[in-house]
Amino acid sequence: MKHLAVFLSLAAGVGLAAAPEEFSTSAGVLRLTPIQHASLLIQAGGKVLYIDPAMGSYDGLPAADYILISHVHFDHMAPAIVDKLRKPGTVILGPKTVAPSVTGCTAIGNGETKTLGPFVVEAIPAYNLKRGPSTGELFHPKGRDNGYVVTYGGKRFYFSADTEGVPEMRALKNIDVAFICMNLPYTMPPDEAADAVRAFHPAIVYPYHYRGSDLALFTKALAGTGIEVRVRDWYAK
């Protein structure tokens, strides 16, 4: 895991938030491109996978072979962008609540695993433990939304989507690269995110979905753990 190679290169002519990152795997290079907020692009094995394509510009980006959607909130699900990226044969996975808004979405629920070409996708519960708009109501109730673990070439990539540091996150095993949300009031602050990350101890962690958060607190909280923190600008213009 410590030998994952990262190469930074700008995608010419495409308005991306940050430069792509490349990871070596047993099946070849996996290229991961931050788009904006919690939206990103994965390219590996000749296939194109988007996760939560909702924020940012998609002009000049390739059509999707696969799309994963975590839940229905506007910053994670945008039917118009999905329609822009889809092509004949595009496979779309998401919770059952996504299907009424995204044509052709196949439901995947918490705990389910599906294979998409060279990728194995596991749906991980994503929910609030205590935060919500009012007493007795949560922004993200348990059982409704997904995070995802995507495995390619023996490497496991975790995308938290919107969640607090729930037991299912803390119990994850053998995660090579994790993308962890943090923002208030909807998910969790940096110190809680770092505490959850310490529990499952990925080799590398990227904060994402972090608008308004103090990333220095997150980085400081993981100092000395052996977890490499990589901060990228997910909101660059």
Secondary structure as the mmCIF struct_conf table of DSSP 4:
data_model
#
loop_
_struct_conf.conf_type_id
_struct_conf.id
_struct_conf.beg_label_comp_id
_struct_conf.beg_label_asym_id
_struct_conf.beg_label_seq_id
_struct_conf.end_label_comp_id
_struct_conf.end_label_asym_id
_struct_conf.end_label_seq_id
TURN_TY1_P TURN_TY1_P1 LYS A 2 HIS A 3
TURN_TY1_P TURN_TY1_P2 ALA A 12 GLY A 13
BEND BEND1 ALA A 17 ALA A 18
STRN STRN1 GLU A 21 THR A 25
TURN_TY1_P TURN_TY1_P3 SER A 26 ALA A 27
STRN STRN2 GLY A 28 GLN A 36
TURN_TY1_P TURN_TY1_P4 HIS A 37 ALA A 38
STRN STRN3 SER A 39 ALA A 44
TURN_TY1_P TURN_TY1_P5 GLY A 45 GLY A 46
STRN STRN4 LYS A 47 ILE A 51
BEND BEND2 ASP A 52 ASP A 52
TURN_TY1_P TURN_TY1_P6 PRO A 53 ALA A 54
BEND BEND3 MET A 55 GLY A 56
TURN_TY1_P TURN_TY1_P7 ASP A 59 GLY A 60
HELX_LH_PP_P HELX_LH_PP_P1 LEU A 61 ALA A 64
BEND BEND4 ASP A 65 ASP A 65
STRN STRN5 TYR A 66 LEU A 68
BEND BEND5 VAL A 72 HIS A 73
TURN_TY1_P TURN_TY1_P8 PHE A 74 HIS A 76
HELX_RH_AL_P HELX_RH_AL_P1 PRO A 79 LEU A 85
TURN_TY1_P TURN_TY1_P9 PRO A 88 GLY A 89
STRN STRN6 VAL A 91 GLY A 94
TURN_TY1_P TURN_TY1_P10 LYS A 96 SER A 101
BEND BEND6 VAL A 102 VAL A 102
TURN_TY1_P TURN_TY1_P11 THR A 103 GLY A 104
STRN STRN7 CYS A 105 ALA A 107
TURN_TY1_P TURN_TY1_P12 ASN A 110 GLY A 111
STRN STRN8 THR A 113 LEU A 116
TURN_TY1_P TURN_TY1_P13 GLY A 117 PRO A 118
STRN STRN9 PHE A 119 ALA A 126
BEND BEND7 LEU A 129 LYS A 130
BEND BEND8 PRO A 133 PRO A 133
STRN STRN10 SER A 134 SER A 134
TURN_TY1_P TURN_TY1_P14 THR A 135 GLY A 136
STRN STRN11 GLU A 137 GLU A 137
BEND BEND9 PHE A 139 HIS A 140
TURN_TY1_P TURN_TY1_P15 LYS A 142 ARG A 144
STRN STRN12 ASP A 145 TYR A 152
TURN_TY1_P TURN_TY1_P16 GLY A 153 GLY A 154
STRN STRN13 LYS A 155 PHE A 159
BEND BEND10 ASP A 162 ASP A 162
BEND BEND11 GLY A 165 GLY A 165
HELX_RH_AL_P HELX_RH_AL_P2 PRO A 167 ARG A 170
TURN_TY1_P TURN_TY1_P17 ALA A 171 ALA A 171
BEND BEND12 ASN A 174 ASN A 174
BEND BEND13 ASP A 176 ASP A 176
STRN STRN14 VAL A 177 CYS A 181
TURN_TY1_P TURN_TY1_P18 LEU A 184 TYR A 186
BEND BEND14 THR A 187 THR A 187
HELX_RH_AL_P HELX_RH_AL_P3 PRO A 190 PHE A 200
BEND BEND15 ALA A 203 ALA A 203
STRN STRN15 ILE A 204 TYR A 208
BEND BEND16 HIS A 209 HIS A 209
TURN_TY1_P TURN_TY1_P19 ARG A 211 GLY A 212
HELX_RH_AL_P HELX_RH_AL_P4 LEU A 215 ALA A 221
TURN_TY1_P TURN_TY1_P20 LEU A 222 GLY A 224
BEND BEND17 THR A 225 GLY A 226
HELX_LH_PP_P HELX_LH_PP_P2 ILE A 227 ILE A 227
STRN STRN16 GLU A 228 VAL A 229
TURN_TY1_P TURN_TY1_P21 TRP A 234 TYR A 235
#
